[in-house]
Amino acid sequence: QVQLVESGGGLVQAGGSLRLSCAVSVSIASISVMGWYRQAPGKQRELVGTSTSGGSANYADSVKGRFAISRDNAKNTVYLQMGSLKPEDTAVYYCRVTIIGRIYWGQGTQVTVSS
């Protein structure tokens, strides 16, 4: 059973930074795409960014230049470094992987940005 556990969320002031972690229970080295998503209250879940095993990453326009995704294959962990945080970044953040056509989600971690 594949498990994903996010951590690192919390309360931060606008302009601050946080680093989220997503620990995966299986090797991530061969997972081609890993993604971070978020869901704000009353809104649909949206893509924040994706990271490929080849080292490339893509981001939503709303976070481009402020957020960065990285992987540590030795720790089977993917990170979301968030900077210049804004109140509109407040949401539950989830990581997602697809393995052999099956999608797995973590339980999410709350990020709250105060103005």
N, C-alpha and C positions, 0 to 999 in steps of 0.2 A: 504494500500500500504506500503510495506516494503521499508524503505530508510536507506542507509548506508552513513555516511559522515566521510571521513578521514581528518585528520589534523596532523600538527606537522612536515611536511616536511620542507626542506630548504637547504641552502648551509652550508657545514661543511668541515673542513679540514680533510685530512686522519689521522686516529687514533682517531678521535673524536667520539661523541655519539649523538644519537637522539632518541626521543621516539615518535612514531606515535600512534595516537588514531583513533579508528573507532567507532563512535557512531551509534547505531542501534535504529530504531524507534519502535521496539517491544522488548518484553522481550527476553533476550538471555539465560536465565536459562535453558530452555528446548532445546536449539539448540545444537545438539550433536557434530557437527564439525564446527568450524569457521577457515577460512584460510586467510593467507596473501600471496599475489602474487606480482610479479614485472615484469615490461617490460622496457627493455633498448632500446634505439633507434636502429632500424633495426633488433631487435631480437624478438623472440616469448615470450609471457607471460610465466613466470615460477613460480612454487610453491616455496615460501620461507619457509613456515611452517604451521602447523595446530595445533589447540588446541581443545581438547574434553571437554565435560561437566563434565567428570570424573576427569579432572585435568591433563591429560597427554598431551604431546606435542611432535611433530616430526618436524625435520628441514631438509632442504636441506644440503647436505654436505658442500656446499660453505659458509654457514652461521653458521654451527654448532659450538657451543662454543662462538659465538660472539653475536648472536641474541637470544631473549627470548620473548615468547608470554605469555600474562597473560590476565585474564578476571576480570572485576568488574561487577558482575551481578546486583548489586544495581544501577549502573549507565548505565547498558545496553551498556557497552563499552568494546572493546577488544583492547589491546595495543601490540605494537611491539617495544621492547627495543632493540636498535641497538648499538653495541659498536665496537671498533677497526675498524672503517669504512675504506673501501678501495675505490679507484676510480672506481673499477669495480662494486661497489654496487650502482653506479649512475643509477637511473631508476625512473619510476613512480610506486608507491606502491599502491596496491589495497587490500581491504579486500573483502571477499566473504563469504556468508552464503547460506545454502540450507535449505529451510523450506517447508515441505510437498512436496518434490520433485522438487521444483522450486528454481533456482539459482538466487541470487541477488548479484550485485556488487556495490561498491561505485564508485565515480567519479575519485578517485586516488589523490595522493599527490606526488609532485616531490621531490626527494632527489638527491642532487648533492654533490658529494664528490670530493674536489679538492686535487691535489697532492702537 
